[in-house]
Amino acid sequence: MMIAPSTIPLSLTLSLLSHLTSATTIPSPPSSSLSLSLLPITPITPINPLLLPNNNSSNINDDQYAIDCDGSQHGGYNLDAEDCLSALHLIIDETEEIQFADRHSRAKEFNMAPLPWRWMGIKASCYFEVLLKPGAEIGTSTLHDIRGAAYLMIGKCAMGPRHQGGIANKIPGDNNLLLTIGRYVPGPTSAQCTSRRAIVKSCREVMYRIPAYTVQMRFGPHRTEPPRPHVELPWTLGSSESRLSLFLLRRR
């Protein structure tokens, strides 16, 4: 994600454009609808703890995925296994192959699933993240195989003695993908939600298109003298049908 220096307080707003008097025009994404259905968003429902995989079951076998549970390297410790299971339920069981690529490289051009990509649990405390192996530009697998790795990591890592994160080093396909499980700890921020329901398709499109740079960037209003901001505020990212927009503002 784009990172702002701690000296600049920022606020992020997701709004239905029908309630706004104006909005910044955003270029439309590729016309193909496939990019909006590669990684569908499914409803989140309450989780029954009895449905959690049994860590002592002899059926748990990580040989196919080469799972390594190591919270010091991947995902930290004290994972909430129930929340990990709710994240698992968001990975649909599809057998069609999907190509993944960095969203700043070939993903848009070739209609691939954009990385980085995470599935978060209902409490947003546990996540699964798809990664490319070092040196790989494209990775291919199915959501069925990714889901299988996620299921096994819950039993082996999240429900293990140390309740730790981990990584699946072998994802069936072209062997260019990795999957990690980890604990998400939000920073010093707060979120406020309105009672209106956002359009899922529009939310997914905005989420697909939001930049995900790892370098620090300077945010601020337009100015002609140095130091100029890397990103001018307010910054806006809207959906193509102009029904939803994401605003990044300087906090007052």
C-alpha positions as CSV (number, residue, x, y, z in Angstrom):
1,M,0.0,0.0,0.0
2,M,1.0,3.6,-0.4
3,I,2.6,4.8,2.9
4,A,2.5,8.3,4.2
5,P,5.0,9.8,6.6
6,S,3.8,9.9,10.1
7,T,3.9,13.7,10.2
8,I,1.0,14.0,7.7
9,P,-2.4,12.9,9.2
10,L,-4.6,11.3,6.6
11,S,-8.1,10.1,6.4
12,L,-9.6,7.6,3.9
13,T,-13.3,7.8,2.9
14,L,-15.3,5.4,0.8
15,S,-18.5,7.0,-0.5
16,L,-21.5,6.3,-2.7
17,L,-21.2,8.9,-5.4
18,S,-25.0,9.4,-5.5
19,H,-24.5,11.3,-2.2
20,L,-21.8,13.6,-3.6
21,T,-22.1,16.8,-5.4
22,S,-18.9,16.2,-7.5
23,A,-16.3,13.5,-8.0
24,T,-12.9,13.3,-9.7
25,T,-13.1,11.5,-13.0
26,I,-11.1,8.3,-12.9
27,P,-10.0,6.4,-16.1
28,S,-12.0,3.2,-16.6
29,P,-10.4,-0.2,-16.0
30,P,-10.1,-2.7,-18.9
31,S,-13.5,-3.4,-20.5
32,S,-13.4,-7.1,-19.9
33,S,-15.6,-8.2,-17.0
34,L,-13.4,-11.2,-16.3
35,S,-11.0,-9.2,-14.0
36,L,-14.0,-8.4,-11.7
37,S,-14.9,-12.1,-11.3
38,L,-11.5,-13.7,-10.9
39,L,-11.5,-13.4,-7.1
40,P,-15.2,-13.1,-6.1
41,I,-16.3,-11.7,-2.8
42,T,-18.6,-14.0,-1.0
43,P,-20.8,-13.2,2.0
44,I,-19.3,-13.5,5.5
45,T,-21.4,-15.5,7.9
46,P,-20.8,-16.3,11.6
47,I,-18.4,-19.2,12.1
48,N,-19.2,-22.3,14.2
49,P,-16.0,-23.2,16.1
50,L,-16.9,-26.9,15.8
51,L,-16.2,-26.6,12.0
52,L,-12.5,-25.8,12.6
53,P,-10.2,-28.5,11.3
54,N,-8.8,-31.0,13.8
55,N,-5.1,-30.4,14.3
56,N,-4.7,-33.9,15.6
57,S,-6.3,-35.5,12.5
58,S,-4.1,-37.9,10.5
59,N,-5.8,-36.5,7.4
60,I,-3.8,-33.2,7.7
61,N,-1.0,-33.7,5.3
62,D,1.2,-30.8,4.2
63,D,3.6,-32.7,1.9
64,Q,1.8,-31.5,-1.3
65,Y,2.2,-27.8,-0.2
66,A,5.5,-27.9,1.7
67,I,4.0,-25.9,4.6
68,D,6.4,-24.2,7.0
69,C,5.0,-22.8,10.2
70,D,7.3,-20.1,11.5
71,G,5.7,-17.0,13.0
72,S,9.0,-15.2,13.3
73,Q,9.3,-15.2,9.5
74,H,5.7,-15.3,8.3
75,G,2.6,-13.8,10.0
76,G,3.5,-13.6,13.6
77,Y,2.0,-15.4,16.6
78,N,-1.3,-15.7,18.5
79,L,-3.4,-16.2,15.4
80,D,-7.2,-16.4,15.9
81,A,-8.0,-19.8,14.3
82,E,-11.7,-19.0,14.1
83,D,-11.1,-15.8,12.2
84,C,-8.7,-17.7,9.9
85,L,-11.5,-20.1,9.1
86,S,-13.8,-17.2,8.2
87,A,-11.1,-16.0,5.8
88,L,-10.9,-19.5,4.4
89,H,-14.6,-19.4,3.6
90,L,-14.0,-16.4,1.4
91,I,-11.8,-18.5,-0.9
92,I,-14.3,-20.0,-3.3
93,D,-13.8,-23.6,-4.4
94,E,-13.1,-23.1,-8.1
95,T,-11.0,-25.4,-10.3
96,E,-10.5,-22.9,-13.2
97,E,-6.8,-21.8,-13.5
98,I,-6.1,-18.2,-12.6
99,Q,-3.0,-16.2,-13.5
100,F,-1.7,-13.8,-10.9
101,A,0.7,-10.9,-11.5
102,D,1.8,-7.7,-9.8
103,R,-0.9,-5.1,-10.2
104,H,1.7,-2.6,-11.3
105,S,3.1,-4.7,-14.1
106,R,1.1,-7.1,-16.4
107,A,-2.1,-7.7,-14.4
108,K,-4.2,-5.1,-16.2
109,E,-2.8,-5.6,-19.6
110,F,-3.4,-9.3,-19.7
111,N,-6.5,-9.4,-17.4
112,M,-4.7,-11.2,-14.5
113,A,-5.6,-11.3,-10.8
114,P,-3.8,-8.3,-9.3
115,L,-1.2,-8.9,-6.5
116,P,-0.9,-8.2,-3.6
117,W,-4.1,-9.9,-2.7
118,R,-5.4,-10.9,0.7
119,W,-8.5,-12.7,2.1
120,M,-9.3,-11.3,5.6
121,G,-11.4,-12.9,8.3
122,I,-14.6,-11.5,9.6
123,K,-12.7,-9.8,12.5
124,A,-9.9,-8.7,10.1
125,S,-7.3,-10.3,12.5
126,C,-6.3,-13.2,10.3
127,Y,-5.4,-13.2,6.6
128,F,-4.2,-15.4,3.7
129,E,-2.0,-13.7,1.1
130,V,-0.9,-14.9,-2.3
131,L,2.6,-14.0,-3.3
132,L,4.9,-14.5,-6.3
133,K,8.1,-16.5,-5.7
134,P,11.2,-14.4,-6.1
135,G,12.1,-13.9,-9.7
136,A,8.6,-14.9,-11.0
137,E,6.5,-12.4,-12.9
138,I,3.4,-14.6,-13.3
139,G,2.0,-17.4,-11.2
140,T,-0.8,-19.8,-12.1
141,S,-3.0,-21.9,-9.9
142,T,-6.7,-22.6,-9.0
143,L,-8.6,-21.2,-6.0
144,H,-9.3,-24.9,-5.2
145,D,-5.6,-25.5,-4.6
146,I,-5.1,-22.2,-2.8
147,R,-8.0,-23.1,-0.6
148,G,-6.5,-26.5,0.1
149,A,-3.2,-24.9,1.3
150,A,-5.1,-22.4,3.4
151,Y,-7.1,-25.2,5.1
152,L,-4.0,-27.1,5.9
153,M,-2.2,-24.1,7.3
154,I,-5.1,-23.4,9.7
155,G,-4.7,-26.9,11.1
156,K,-1.0,-27.0,11.2
157,C,0.0,-23.4,12.0
158,A,-2.9,-21.4,13.4
159,M,-4.1,-24.3,15.5
160,G,-0.6,-25.6,16.3
161,P,1.0,-25.3,19.7
162,R,2.3,-21.7,19.0
163,H,-0.8,-20.5,17.0
164,Q,1.6,-19.0,14.5
165,G,1.8,-17.9,10.9
166,G,3.4,-19.8,8.1
167,I,3.9,-20.3,4.4
168,A,2.9,-22.8,1.8
169,N,6.0,-23.1,-0.5
170,K,4.4,-25.4,-3.1
171,I,1.1,-24.3,-4.7
172,P,-0.1,-26.6,-7.5
173,G,0.1,-25.0,-10.9
174,D,3.3,-23.6,-12.3
175,N,4.9,-23.6,-8.8
176,N,5.4,-19.8,-9.0
177,L,3.1,-18.9,-6.1
178,L,3.3,-18.9,-2.4
179,L,0.5,-18.6,0.2
180,T,1.0,-17.1,3.7
181,I,-1.2,-17.1,6.8
182,G,-0.7,-14.4,9.4
183,R,-2.1,-12.2,12.1
184,Y,-3.1,-8.7,11.1
185,V,-2.6,-6.0,13.7
186,P,-4.1,-2.6,12.5
187,G,-2.2,0.6,13.2
188,P,-3.4,3.5,15.2
189,T,-6.5,4.2,13.1
190,S,-10.3,4.1,13.4
191,A,-13.0,3.2,11.0
192,Q,-16.6,4.6,11.0
193,C,-19.3,3.0,8.8
194,T,-22.6,4.4,7.7
195,S,-25.8,2.4,7.6
196,R,-26.0,2.4,3.8
197,R,-24.9,-0.7,1.9
198,A,-22.2,-0.2,-0.7
199,I,-22.3,-2.0,-4.1
200,V,-20.1,-5.1,-3.9
201,K,-19.1,-5.0,-7.5
202,S,-18.0,-1.4,-7.2
203,C,-16.1,-2.1,-4.0
204,R,-14.3,-5.0,-5.7
205,E,-13.4,-2.9,-8.7
206,V,-11.9,-0.1,-6.5
207,M,-10.1,-2.7,-4.4
208,Y,-8.6,-4.2,-7.6
209,R,-7.3,-0.9,-8.8
210,I,-5.9,0.7,-5.7
211,P,-2.1,1.1,-5.9
212,A,0.0,-1.1,-3.6
213,Y,3.5,0.4,-3.6
214,T,5.9,-0.5,-0.8
215,V,8.0,2.7,-0.9
216,Q,7.2,5.7,1.3
217,M,5.5,8.5,-0.6
218,R,4.9,12.1,0.3
219,F,1.2,13.3,0.3
220,G,0.1,16.8,0.3
221,P,-1.7,19.6,-1.5
222,H,-0.5,20.9,-4.9
223,R,2.5,23.2,-4.7
224,T,4.9,24.5,-7.3
225,E,8.0,24.8,-5.0
226,P,9.9,21.9,-3.6
227,P,9.4,19.6,-1.8
228,R,6.5,18.7,-4.1
229,P,4.2,15.8,-3.0
230,H,4.4,12.5,-4.8
231,V,0.6,12.3,-4.4
232,E,-1.5,15.4,-4.5
233,L,-4.4,15.6,-2.1
234,P,-7.3,15.0,-2.3
235,W,-6.6,11.8,-4.1
236,T,-9.6,9.9,-5.6
237,L,-10.2,6.5,-7.0
238,G,-13.6,5.8,-8.4
239,S,-15.4,2.8,-10.0
240,S,-16.0,2.8,-13.7
241,E,-19.8,3.2,-13.4
242,S,-19.4,6.2,-11.1
243,R,-21.3,4.7,-8.2
244,L,-18.5,4.5,-5.7
245,S,-15.4,6.5,-4.9
246,L,-12.4,6.2,-2.5
247,F,-11.1,9.5,-1.2
248,L,-7.7,10.1,0.5
249,L,-7.8,13.4,2.3
250,R,-5.6,15.3,4.7
251,R,-7.1,15.1,8.2
252,R,-8.2,18.4,9.7
